Amino acid sequence: MTNDKGLQDARIKIGTKQTMRNVEQGQAEEVYIAQDAEQHLITKIVQLCEKHNVKVTYVETMKELGKACGIEVGSAMAVVLK
């Protein structure tokens, strides 16, 4: 990711449950998905984002996404809130 600092500064929620909940509630502006996350999770969140017209951005690895979010562990997905 090229904009690591920007994601840390944004209002975000990290993790699959948080991401899905915020997309369903219409609070999501953009979703970041790690390409090495479990495929069934990726498929589910992408369908949800399409349904709610939320932009999806892919990140190469969960470790990279976690670092961009300012955490020490990897993350399958994160959501930027409106």
MODA-V809988 format. One line per field, one symbol per residue. ss: DSSP state (H for helix, E for strand, - for the rest). psi: psi as a letter, one per 20 degrees, with the letter a starting at -180 (. if undefined). Layout:
BEGIN
ss: ???
psi: ???
END
This chain:
BEGIN
ss: ---HHHHHH--EEE-HHHHHHHHH---EEEEEEE----HHHHHHHHHHHHH---EEEEE--HHHHHHH--------EEEEE-
psi: phlghhhhhrorppqgggggghghjkipgqppppijrphhgggghggggghjlppppqqgqhggggghikrirrphrqppq.
END
